[in-house]
Amino acid sequence: MENGEIWKKAIDEHNAEEYLEAHELFEELWLELDNRNEKDTVQTLAQADALAVHIQTGNTKAAQRLMRQLPELFQTLPDTYRNINLKEMKVWIGLMISIIPPFGEFNLKTKKMPPKLIYC
C-alpha cells in the first residue's frame, strides 16, 4: 500500500472506532516517513489510538507507559495534517494527559474515546 492509502485506511479505522487497527496502520505509515515533523505527528496519532485501546480494556499500566512519551509528542501536534483537523484530537490528548499520571497508582475513571478525525 502507498502512504496515501495507508493514511486513508488509518483514518477510516480510527473513525470506525477500530483503534487497534488504526494504531497498526499509523505505525506502518510512521515507518515509511522520512520527515521528522511528519513522523512525530503520525506517531502521536498511533499512540493516541493505542491509548484508546488501553482505556477500552482498562489496562492502566499500559496507559501510563504511553503517558511517559505522549505529552512530549503532543506539544508538536499541528492543528491540521494531510487535510485532517486535529484540534479536537489535541483537546482529547490534553485531557488524557491531565487525568492519567505517568507513574503510581490511579483509578482510570474515563471511558471518553478520541474524537473522529474529520477532513477540513
C-alpha positions in Angstrom: 0.0 0.0 0.0 1.2 3.5 -0.7 1.4 6.1 2.0 -1.8 7.9 0.9 -3.7 4.6 1.0 -2.3 3.7 4.4 -3.3 7.2 5.7 -6.8 7.0 4.4 -7.3 3.4 5.8 -5.9 4.5 9.2 -8.4 7.4 9.3 -11.2 5.2 8.3 -10.3 2.6 11.0 -10.0 5.3 13.7 -13.3 6.8 12.8 -14.9 3.3 12.9 -13.5 3.1 16.5 -11.2 0.3 15.4 -8.4 1.8 17.4 -6.1 -1.2 17.4 -6.2 -1.5 13.6 -5.8 2.3 13.2 -2.8 2.2 15.6 -1.1 -0.5 13.5 -1.7 1.4 10.3 -0.4 4.7 11.7 2.7 2.8 12.8 3.1 1.3 9.3 2.9 4.8 7.9 5.3 6.1 10.5 8.0 3.6 9.3 7.6 4.9 5.8 8.1 8.6 6.5 11.4 10.5 6.5 10.4 13.9 7.7 10.8 14.3 11.5 7.7 16.5 11.9 5.5 14.1 9.9 6.9 11.2 11.9 6.1 12.9 15.2 2.5 13.7 14.0 1.8 10.2 12.9 3.4 8.7 16.0 1.2 10.9 18.2 -1.9 9.6 16.4 -0.6 6.0 16.7 -0.1 6.4 20.4 -3.4 8.2 20.9 -5.2 5.2 19.3 -3.1 2.8 21.4 -4.2 4.8 24.5 -7.9 4.4 23.4 -7.4 0.6 23.3 -5.9 0.7 26.8 -8.8 2.8 28.1 -11.3 0.4 26.5 -9.6 -2.6 28.1 -8.9 -0.9 31.4 -5.2 -1.5 31.0 -4.0 1.3 33.3 -0.3 0.3 33.3 -0.1 0.4 29.5 -1.9 3.7 29.5 0.7 5.1 32.0 3.6 3.9 29.8 2.1 6.0 26.9 2.0 9.0 29.3 5.8 8.9 29.5 6.2 9.9 25.8 2.8 11.2 24.6 3.0 14.6 26.4 6.2 15.4 24.6 4.9 14.4 21.2 1.6 16.2 21.9 3.5 19.5 22.1 4.3 19.4 18.4 1.0 18.1 17.1 -0.2 20.6 14.5 -3.8 21.8 14.1 -4.1 20.1 10.7 -2.2 17.4 8.9 -2.9 15.9 5.5 -6.2 17.8 5.4 -7.4 16.4 8.7 -8.4 18.7 11.5 -6.5 17.7 14.6 -7.8 20.3 17.0 -10.3 18.1 18.8 -7.7 15.3 19.0 -5.4 17.8 20.7 -8.1 18.6 23.2 -8.7 14.9 23.9 -5.0 14.1 24.3 -4.6 17.1 26.6 -7.5 15.8 28.7 -5.9 12.3 28.9 -2.6 13.8 29.9 -4.3 15.7 32.7 -6.1 12.6 34.1 -3.6 9.7 33.5 -0.4 10.1 35.6 2.8 8.6 34.1 3.6 6.7 37.4 1.9 5.5 40.5 -1.5 4.0 41.3 -4.6 5.6 39.9 -8.2 4.7 39.0 -9.0 5.2 35.3 -12.4 6.8 35.6 -12.8 7.9 32.0 -14.2 5.9 29.1 -14.1 9.0 26.8 -12.8 7.9 23.4 -10.9 10.1 21.0 -12.9 12.2 18.6 -13.4 11.4 14.9 -10.7 12.6 12.5 -12.5 14.9 10.1 -11.2 16.2 6.8 -11.0 20.0 6.6 
